[in-house]
């Protein structure tokens, strides 16, 4: 399959009401900081795209292009200056209880055990962390290879182990939307590959929840995603939208294939490194 055949450009398409299969709809969303002052900074230019239910989409772009800003708006943790975001058929105006988030730092509470950190979302939501919820948390930790470490504090765990706890915490209350902001960027290359495998396995086992993964790693984006959206340098805008043709499950060896590297080269060429 040629790169052209796997590529579908959607540069600022006209927005239409999302179909039933579209779980996230971003409609001409723009973010400007310092509105009303002389020091205005446009972080995200008007951007439009949709994510289908159960789809894993990677948002790729150079550092400082507004990827994290866009993800925070989809999380409801920041509001657009212009445009609208619809999630699960409802306009987004605040954080949703059914959205799970992973950040660059695992943000674990150092005085709590791995198990209690996974259960912490229930405490925040004033929901019981006993019974089925506790059993689910323990099962998640076991599935990511942390059996025997349930009662270890974060300081007793490696960086990769802490991110495994963060994955479990994001999934423990069964969110319908999983948002990830460069969660593996601080890890070494070998551990990062391991975490990509763990994340892919968990996502497949968790019934393919709708996912948006922010990264500046081209190879990570191609390995993990069903689709890759490319953002330009700030003010970020969507300049490419391509579908990844590889079947699942995927092993790391796929990164050695000609087609994988051809797609990576195509994406590299689409990232705009010039200032606007």
N, C-alpha and C positions, 0 to 999 in steps of 0.2 A: 504494500500500500504506500503510495507516495505521500509526502508531507502535504501537498496541496489537497489530496483527497481526505486527509484527516483534519484539515484546518477549516474553520468556519468563522470568518471575520464578522464581528458585530460591533463596529465602532459607532457608539452613540445611536443605536437604533431607536425608532419611534416606539414609545411605550404604549402597551395595550393592557387591558385588564388581564391578570394572570389566569392561565387555564387551571383546571382543578389540580393538575399534576405539579404546578409551580408552587413550591412551598415558601420561597423567599422571592419577593419582587422589589427591586430597587429602582425607583423612578426618578431620573434626573436629579439625583442627590448631589448636593454641593456643600462643602464645609469651609467657612471662612472664620478665622480667629481675629479678634480685635475689631469686630464690627463697630462702626461709628467712630473709629479712631484713625489717625494717619498711618498707623503701623499695622494695617490689615495684612494678613497672610492667608492666601487661598491654599488650603491643604489638599482639598479634593475638588477637582473640577466636575461639572455636571456629568454624572455617570448613571447608566441604565443597564441592568442585567437581571436575569432570573435564575433561580436554582430549583431544580425539580425535587420533589419528595424522594428521599433515599439516595440522592446524588452526593458524591464527594467532589467538591470543587476546591481547587487551589488558587489562591490569589498571589500572584508573583510580581515582583518588581524590585527596583533598586532601593537601597536604604533611604528613608526620608521621603518616599513618594506618596505617603498617605494610606498605605495598606492597613496599618493598625487603626488609624482614625476611622476608616470605612468599616472595619470589623466592629469597633466599639459602638458605632451608630447602629449596626445591625443587632448588636447585643442590647440596645436600648440604654447604654451607659453614657451616650452622648447624643445630642440632637442635631439633625441636619440644619444648616442655614437655609437651604432651599431643598425642595423635592420631598418625596415621601418614601417610606419603607413599609411593606406589607409582609407579615409573617403568619403563616397558617390562615390566610384569608382575612386577617384583621390588621388595620393600621397600627404601626408600632409607635407608641408614645412614651413607653417606660420599659424597664427590664421585665422579662417574662420568667415566670417560675420554671417553665419547661425548656429553658435554654441553658445548656451546660457550657462553661468557658474554661479554657486552659490558657495560661499566660506564659510569657517567656521564663519567668521564675515560677517554680512550683507553689510558692507562697503557702507553705505548710506552717502550721503553728508549732513552734519548737518544743513546747511543753506537752504536746499531745502525742500519743502513739500513732503509728501508721493507721491502725484501724479507726481510732477516734478522729483522725484527720479526714478519712474517707466519710465518716458519719457526720462531720461538721455541718454540711448543708441542711441536714434535718434539724440540727440545733438552731441554725439561723432561721429556719422556717417554722420553728416551734412545733415540729412534728416528732413523734416518738422514734427513737433510734434503736428500739428493741425489736425482738421478734424477727419478722421477715426481713426488715431493713438491715438488721445486723447480720443476718445470715447471708444476704446478698452482698454486703460489703466484704465479708470474709471470703465469699466465693470469688469475687472480683480480684481480690488480692492474690488468691491462689492461682487464678487464671493468668495473671501477669508474672508469675514466678516468684511471688513473695510469701509463699507458705513458710511458716517458721519466723516471719518477721513482723507479724501483726502487732506486736507490742513494743517494737523498736521505735525510738524517737528519731526525728529527722536527722539529728546530728550523728546518729549511728548508721545512717544509710548513705550509699554512694549517690552521685548526681543522677545517674540513670534510674536507680531505685526510687529516688524521690519523685522523679517524673512518672514512674509507674504508679505511685500512690496518687499523683495528681490526675492521671487518666481515670483511675478508679473513682476518685472523688467526683469528677465531671460526669461519670456515667451512673453513679449509684442510685440517683432518683429517676433514672430512665428518661432523660430529656429527649424531646423530639428533634431538637436542633443542637448540634455541637459546634462551637466556635473555638478555634485554636490560633493563638497569636505567637508564631515562631517558638513553639514549646521546646524544641530540641536545639536551638541555635547555640546554646552555651556548652553543649556536649562535644566530646571528641568524636572523630569521624567513625570509629568502630562502634562506640556506644550509640551514636546517632542512627547508624544502620540498624542496630538491634532494636531501637525504639520505634523506627519506622515499621519494622516487622511486627512488633507488639501492637502498635496502633492499628495497622491494617487488619490483623487477626481479630482484635477486639471489635473493630467497626463491623467486620463481616459477621461476627458472632452476635452482635447487638442489633441484628436485623437491618443493617445498612441505614442507620439514622442519617438524616440530612446533615451534611458537614461542610464547613468552610474553613480552610486551612491557610493561614498567612505564612509566606516564606519568601526568602530571597535566594533560595537554592533551587536552581532550575532542575537539577536531577531529582531532588526530593519531590518537587511538584509533579514531575512526569511519573515518578514511581508510584505515588500515592493516589493521584486524582483520576476521576472520570473525565473532568474538564479542567483546563487551566485558563484563567483570566490573567492577562498581562496588563500592568499599569505602567504608565509613563512616569518620568521624573516629575516632581512637584511643579505645579499642581497636578496631582495624579488623575488620570483618566484611563478608561479601559480602551486599550489600543488593539487587543487581540483576544479572541475567544476560540480555543480549539478543543476538540474532543480527543481523548487519548484512546487509541484503538486496542490496547492490550486486555486480554481476558483476565479474570480473577479466578483463583488466587494468584498472586504474582510473587515470584522469588527474586532475591537480589540479583540473580544471574541475568535477569532481563536487562539490567543496565549495561551489559556487554554486547547487546545486539546492535546491528546496524540501524534498525528502525528507531530504537530508543535514542541513539546518539544523533540520528538525523532530526528527530523531533526537538531534542535539546538544542541543536544548532539553529533550527528555525526560530525557537523561542528566544534564544540569545540575540538573534538578529532583530527581533521585534521590540526588545527593551530599549527604550529611547534614553540614552545617557546624556542628552543635551538639556540644558536648562531652558525653560520657557519664559 
